[in-house]
Amino acid sequence: MNLTGIRTYLEAELAREVSRAARAQGRSESSIIAEVVRARFAADSAAAVNEAGEVQKRQLNRLETRIDKLQRNQAQMRETLLVFVRVWLEHNPPIDDNLVESAAASAESRFARFLDLVAQGLQPGRSIASADAAIDANGHAEPVNAEAGP
């Protein structure tokens, strides 16, 4: 074993304890100090690895909880949309044959306005759901004027 000498300064009481332990065990003071230093580094290393593992577990648990919540919210939104579509389809009467063309044109126009509203709501800082825009009687989006009174 290749040994390197170092000079260690200890408090007087600690130096006496190291000397007593070395005499009691029949070992050198250097071997006692080396053993304690090895044990300390091993404990620090194992504790650091354990602590890092625990931190990662907590972070993963938090992420898992957030993902679960997002999935639950997504499922609720899907169910809400499906219920709306089902109720809408159940409560709208069929279109007369002579109105099919005008209804199709009207539907295309309304769908185009819907897409405009969706695009507007997807812009950063905007949301149709939070009343950033109002819908007029013709189904057109109108910006809400926050300063306007009732």
N, C-alpha and C positions, 0 to 999 in steps of 0.2 A: 504494500500500500504506500502510495506516495503522499507524504505529509508536508504541509506548509506551515511554517511557524507564524503566529500572529501574537501581538501583544494585547492583552486584555486588562482593562482597569475596572476593578470592582470596588464597591463600597466595602469598608473594613468588615462589617458584620457578614455580608454575603461571601466575602473571601474566606472567612473563618468557617462558614457553613459548608462551602465547597471542600475545604481542607478536611473537615470532620467526616464528610460523606466519603471522601477518597480513602481516608485511613480506615473507616469502618468497613468499606467494601474491598480494601486491599488493591485499589486502583490508583492511577495517577489523576491529578487534578484536571489535566488536559482531557482525559477520556470522559470524566464527569461532565465537563463543560461541553464537549463535542456531542455527547449523548443528549443533553438538554437542548442544544441548538438544533440537532436533527429532529428531535421530537416536536419542537416548536414549529419548524418549517413544514413538517409532515402534517401537523394539526392545522396550520394555516392553509396549506394547499388543499387538504380534504374539506375544510370548512368553506373555503372559497368556492370550490367546485359544487359543494352541496348548496350553498347560498345562491349561486348562479342558477342552478337547476330549479330551486324553489321559486326564484324570481320568474324564470321562464314559464314554469307551471302556472303561476298566478296570471301572467300576461296572457297565456293561451286560454286560460279559463275565462278571463274577461272578454277576449275576442270571440270565444265560442258563445258566450252569453249574448254578445251584441249580434252575432250572426243569427242565432236562434230568434232573437227579437225581430230582426229584419225579415227573416223568413216567415214568421208569424204575421207580421204586418203586411207582407206581400200576399200571403194567403187570404187575409181579411179583405184586402183591396180587390183581389180577383173575385172572391165570393160576392162582394158588394156590386161589382160591375156586372157579374152574371145575373144576380137577382134583378138589377135595374133593367137589363136587356130583356129578361124573361117577362117582367111586369109590363114593360113597354110593348112587347110583342103581343101579350095577351089582351091588352086594353086598346090597341089601335085597330080600327075596323079595316077590312080589305078595301082596296082602291077600286072604284068603278072602272070598267074597261075604257070608257071614253075619256078618263082623266089620267090614264097611265103615262102618256107623253109629258103632260105638264107636271105631273108628280115627279117624274124622273128628272126633268130640268130643274125643278125646285130642289130636289134632293141633292143634285150635283152642286148647286149654288150653296146650299146650306153646308154641305160637306166641305167645300172650299173655305167657307167662313170658319168652320170648325178647325180645319188645319191651320188657318191663320192664327186662331186663338191658341192652339197648342204651340205653334212656333213662338208666339209672343210669350207664352208662359214658360217656355224652356230657356228664354234669354236669362243670362246671369242677373240675379237680384229681382227677378220678376216672377209672379205667380198669379195665375187666374184664380186659384183657390183662395188666395188671401186678398181678393178684391182689388187687384191692381188695375183691372179694367172692368167696365160694366157692359152689359149687353143691351142694346136698344130694342125697340119693338120689332124691328126687322131682322134681328139676330146679328147685327153688326157690333163689333167691339168698339167701345168708346172709353178713352182714358178717363179715370176718375180724377176729378179736380179736388184735392184735399182742402183747398181754401174756400171752395163753394159752400155756401150755407144750405140748410134744408129748405 
